Amino acid sequence: MRIETRAIHAGRRIDPATGAVALPIHLTSTFERSPEGEYPLGFSYSREQNPVRRALEECLASLEGGKEALAFSSGLAVATAILQGLDPGDHILIADDVYWALRKVVGEVFARSGLETEYVDVTNPDVLRAAMRPNTRLVWVETPSNPLMKITDLAAVAAIAREPGRKAITVCDGTFATPILQHPLECGIDMVAHSTTKYISGHSDVVGGALITKYDNYLFERARKSQRYGGSVPSPFDCWLSLRGIETLPVRVRAHCENATRVAQFLKQHPKVEAVHYPGLPDHPGHPIAARQMSAFGGMLSFQVRGGREDAMKVAARCGLFIRATSLGGTHSLIEHRASVEGPQTRTPQNLLRASIGLEHADDLIADLEQALG
């Protein structure tokens, strides 16, 4: 089945009790045992598994072409579960342009865990290969990256991690691209992580995360234990909302891409814009790789206003249609000054604004940015 069909049908079944077409929400914490003390229907306690969460996990595994998926209470819970599975002394390589909160998890939550962490330019295969060590156990990439929209060659990363003598597991954060535009597992990546809060749920009303694996591996199994016994599970209602969002994911993502392309082209020619970071633009340094490994270029972009921090903040403040808010992937267009969100240790340029291009009419979005820049 094509991905549009799987987005609607994978993981769902007609309710045998009522014939309901829509998946029921099982708001229960526990399930009845048989007289023999067993659980014949496969469910015992909702922290360990719930019918709605199982449906979501089956659907996500199908969309990514993976063997199995785990649904978490947030995207950062996914990262936390993976890092908990590593051993003291393990070496981690992480993309240098990566979601700032992942740096917080690594540098603060796991500060005393004995992990050796290094941030490198994973877009350069030579740099990545030189950074690999005998004790490298995890390579974490993000493409397109947040917020500079860097593009990483996933097949090259997977090949380097599998060179003789290497024991590293590769993980790609696919939040920006979604399973509609990019399939890291097909490129040889071992696991894909998502913040389902974003495009997958798609309506700015859910917080969740997911991890999908291509095959059995020890970090996935340790993440499963973290999910079930550490308690970082989404509620049945959140799982249901995510499944409902997935039904329209293919058509929503294509509309996001079309709007983002038009907005990027407008910003590219505006005299008050210093630079536009969008892999769909032919002069983007990662455009050739993105054109090869993505079916379209996504709904996220960032741009640098001519001037400094105050100039960028003024542009964001003058926007009327774009909402000044964190997050992305919803129907509303959002804009934010990333450096001020990330704090004093940010690596993001002070004149950069990140935009999540929503589903409004592209002409209205362009008009809003034009008056804000003017």
C-alpha positions in Angstrom: 0.0 0.0 0.0 1.1 3.6 -0.7 1.9 5.7 2.3 -1.4 7.7 1.9 -3.3 4.5 2.4 -1.1 3.3 5.3 -1.5 6.6 7.0 -5.3 5.9 7.2 -5.4 2.2 7.7 -2.2 1.0 9.4 -2.7 -0.1 13.0 -6.5 0.5 12.9 -9.2 -2.1 12.9 -13.0 -2.0 13.0 -14.1 -2.3 16.6 -15.4 -5.9 17.0 -17.7 -4.9 19.9 -19.6 -2.1 18.1 -18.5 -2.0 14.5 -17.2 1.6 15.1 -15.0 2.8 12.2 -13.1 5.3 14.4 -10.7 3.7 16.8 -12.1 3.7 20.4 -10.2 5.4 23.1 -9.5 2.9 25.9 -9.3 5.2 29.0 -8.4 2.4 31.4 -5.4 2.0 33.6 -5.8 -1.8 34.1 -7.2 -4.9 32.4 -9.0 -7.9 33.7 -7.2 -11.2 34.3 -8.8 -14.5 33.2 -9.9 -17.0 36.0 -6.5 -18.6 35.5 -4.7 -15.4 36.2 -3.6 -14.7 32.6 -4.2 -11.8 30.2 -5.6 -13.5 27.1 -6.1 -10.3 25.2 -2.5 -9.2 25.6 -3.1 -6.2 27.9 -2.4 -6.0 31.6 -1.6 -2.4 32.6 -1.7 0.8 30.5 1.8 1.9 31.5 3.1 -1.3 29.8 0.7 -1.2 26.8 -2.7 0.1 25.7 -4.7 -0.7 22.6 -4.5 2.8 21.3 -0.8 3.1 21.9 -0.3 -0.2 20.2 -2.2 1.0 17.2 -0.1 4.2 17.0 3.1 2.2 17.2 2.0 -0.2 14.5 1.1 2.8 12.3 4.4 4.6 12.8 6.4 1.5 12.1 4.5 1.0 8.9 5.0 4.7 7.8 8.8 4.5 8.3 9.1 1.0 6.9 10.5 -0.2 10.3 10.2 -3.5 12.2 8.8 -1.9 15.4 8.0 1.4 17.0 7.8 2.8 20.6 5.5 5.7 21.4 6.8 8.1 24.2 5.4 11.0 26.2 7.6 13.5 24.3 10.4 13.7 21.8 12.9 14.4 24.5 11.7 11.3 26.3 12.9 9.4 23.3 16.4 10.9 23.5 16.4 10.3 27.3 15.5 6.6 26.8 18.3 6.1 24.2 20.9 7.8 26.4 19.8 5.7 29.4 20.7 2.6 27.4 24.3 3.6 26.9 27.1 2.6 29.3 29.6 4.8 31.2 32.5 5.5 28.9 30.5 5.2 25.7 31.3 7.8 23.1 28.5 9.7 21.3 28.7 11.8 18.2 26.0 14.4 17.7 25.3 16.8 14.9 26.7 20.2 15.7 23.5 21.9 14.5 20.9 20.0 16.6 17.8 20.8 18.6 19.1 22.9 21.6 17.1 20.9 24.2 18.9 17.7 23.2 22.1 19.5 24.2 20.4 20.2 27.5 19.5 16.6 28.0 23.1 15.4 27.2 24.9 18.2 29.0 22.7 18.5 32.1 20.5 15.5 32.7 23.3 13.1 31.8 26.2 15.3 33.0 27.4 12.7 35.6 26.6 9.6 33.6 30.2 9.1 32.3 29.2 9.4 28.6 31.8 11.0 26.3 30.0 13.5 24.0 31.3 15.2 20.9 29.4 17.6 18.5 30.7 17.4 15.0 29.8 18.5 11.5 28.0 15.4 10.3 27.3 16.9 6.9 31.0 16.3 6.2 31.7 12.6 5.9 35.5 13.1 6.4 34.9 15.0 9.6 32.5 12.3 10.9 34.9 9.5 10.0 37.8 11.2 11.7 35.7 11.7 14.9 34.8 8.0 15.2 36.5 6.1 18.1 36.6 2.4 19.1 34.1 3.2 21.9 31.7 5.2 19.7 28.3 3.7 20.3 25.8 6.3 19.1 25.8 8.7 16.1 22.8 11.1 16.3 22.0 13.1 13.2 19.2 15.6 12.3 18.3 16.4 8.7 17.1 18.9 7.9 18.7 20.3 11.1 17.3 22.7 13.6 17.5 25.7 13.0 20.0 26.1 10.2 18.4 23.5 7.9 21.7 21.6 7.2 21.4 18.5 5.2 23.2 15.3 6.1 23.9 12.4 3.7 22.2 9.6 5.6 23.6 6.8 3.4 27.1 8.1 4.0 26.6 8.3 7.8 25.2 4.7 7.9 28.2 3.5 5.8 30.8 5.1 8.1 29.1 3.7 11.2 29.3 0.2 9.7 32.9 0.3 8.6 35.0 -2.7 9.9 35.6 -2.5 13.7 32.7 -0.1 14.3 29.9 -0.7 16.8 27.9 2.5 16.5 24.2 2.6 16.2 22.9 5.5 14.1 19.8 7.5 14.9 18.2 10.2 12.7 15.8 12.7 14.1 13.2 12.8 11.3 10.9 15.4 12.8 11.3 18.1 10.2 11.1 15.7 7.2 8.4 13.3 8.5 8.0 9.8 7.0 6.3 11.4 4.1 9.4 13.2 2.7 12.3 11.0 3.9 13.0 7.4 4.9 16.2 7.1 6.9 15.8 3.4 7.4 16.0 2.9 3.7 19.3 4.8 3.7 20.8 2.4 6.2 20.1 4.3 9.4 19.3 2.0 12.3 16.6 4.0 14.1 14.4 7.0 13.5 13.3 9.4 16.3 10.3 11.8 16.0 8.7 14.4 18.1 5.2 13.4 17.2 4.2 16.8 18.8 5.0 18.4 15.5 3.9 17.3 12.0 2.8 13.8 12.8 0.1 15.0 15.2 -0.1 18.2 13.3 -2.5 20.4 15.2 -0.5 21.8 18.1 -2.6 19.9 20.7 -0.4 16.9 21.6 3.0 16.3 23.1 4.6 13.0 22.2 7.5 11.2 20.7 8.4 8.0 18.9 11.3 5.7 18.1 11.3 3.3 15.2 13.8 0.6 14.6 14.9 -1.2 11.4 15.9 -4.4 13.3 16.4 -5.7 16.8 19.2 -3.9 18.6 20.2 -3.5 22.2 19.5 0.3 22.4 16.0 -0.2 21.2 15.3 -2.9 23.7 16.8 -0.7 26.5 14.6 2.1 25.3 11.6 -0.2 25.6 12.4 -0.8 29.2 12.8 2.9 29.8 9.4 3.5 28.2 7.5 0.8 30.1 9.1 0.8 33.5 10.3 4.4 33.6 6.8 5.5 32.7 7.5 7.8 29.8 4.3 6.8 28.0 1.7 8.9 26.2 -1.9 8.8 27.4 -4.5 6.9 25.3 -6.1 10.2 24.3 -2.8 11.6 23.1 -2.2 8.5 21.1 -5.7 8.8 19.6 -5.1 12.4 18.6 -1.8 11.5 17.0 -3.5 8.7 15.0 -6.2 11.2 13.9 -3.5 13.6 12.8 -1.6 11.0 10.8 -4.7 10.4 8.6 -4.1 13.8 7.0 -0.3 13.8 7.3 0.5 13.2 3.6 -1.8 15.9 2.3 -0.8 18.3 5.0 2.9 17.9 4.5 2.6 18.5 0.7 0.7 21.7 1.4 3.3 22.8 4.0 6.1 22.2 1.4 4.3 24.2 -1.3 3.8 27.2 1.0 7.3 27.0 2.3 8.8 27.0 -1.1 6.9 30.1 -2.1 7.8 31.9 1.2 11.5 31.0 0.8 11.6 32.3 -2.8 10.0 35.6 -1.6 12.5 36.0 1.2 15.4 35.1 -1.0 14.8 38.2 -3.2 14.0 40.6 -0.3 16.6 43.3 0.2 16.3 43.2 4.0 17.0 39.5 4.2 20.6 38.5 4.5 20.3 34.8 4.1 17.5 32.1 3.7 18.1 28.6 4.9 15.8 26.3 3.0 17.0 23.1 1.3 14.6 23.6 -1.6 16.5 26.6 -2.8 19.0 25.6 -5.5 21.8 27.6 -3.9 21.4 25.8 -0.5 24.6 23.9 0.1 22.7 20.7 0.9 20.2 21.0 -2.0 21.7 18.2 -4.2 21.6 15.7 -1.3 18.2 16.8 -0.2 16.9 16.4 -3.7 18.2 12.8 -3.7 17.0 11.6 -0.3 13.8 13.7 0.1 10.7 13.7 -2.0 10.1 17.4 -1.2 11.9 20.0 1.0 9.6 20.4 4.0 7.7 23.2 5.7 10.5 24.6 7.9 12.8 27.5 7.0 14.9 30.1 8.8 16.2 33.4 7.6 18.6 36.1 8.7 17.4 39.7 8.8 20.0 42.3 7.8 21.2 43.8 11.0 21.3 42.2 14.5 19.2 40.9 17.2 17.0 43.9 17.6 16.2 44.1 13.9 15.2 40.4 13.9 13.0 40.8 17.0 11.3 43.8 15.4 10.4 41.8 12.3 8.9 39.1 14.4 7.0 41.6 16.5 5.5 43.2 13.4 4.1 39.9 12.1 0.3 39.8 12.3 -0.5 36.4 10.8 2.6 34.5 11.9 2.2 33.7 15.6 5.3 34.3 17.8 5.5 30.9 19.5 7.8 27.9 19.9 7.1 24.5 18.2 6.3 23.7 14.6 4.4 21.5 12.3 0.8 22.7 13.1 -1.7 24.3 10.8 -0.8 27.8 12.1 2.4 29.5 10.8 4.8 30.3 13.7 7.8 32.5 13.9 10.4 32.9 16.6 13.8 34.3 17.5 15.7 31.1 18.2 18.8 32.6 19.9 16.6 34.2 22.7 14.8 30.9 23.2 18.1 29.0 23.4 19.8 31.4 25.9 23.3 32.7 26.3 25.1 29.6 25.1 23.3 29.5 21.8 25.2 28.9 18.6 22.3 30.4 16.5 22.9 33.7 14.8 21.3 36.6 16.6 19.6 37.9 13.5 18.0 34.5 12.7 14.3 33.9 12.7 12.9 30.3 12.4 9.5 29.9 10.7 7.1 27.0 10.6 5.1 27.6 7.5 1.5 26.6 8.1 -1.5 25.9 5.9 -2.7 29.4 5.4 -2.7 30.8 1.8 0.8 31.5 0.7 -0.1 34.9 -0.6 -1.3 35.9 2.8 1.9 34.7 4.5 4.1 36.5 2.0 2.0 39.7 2.5 2.5 39.4 6.3 6.2 39.0 6.0 6.5 41.8 3.5 4.8 44.3 5.8 6.9 43.1 8.8 10.1 43.5 6.8 9.0 46.8 5.4 
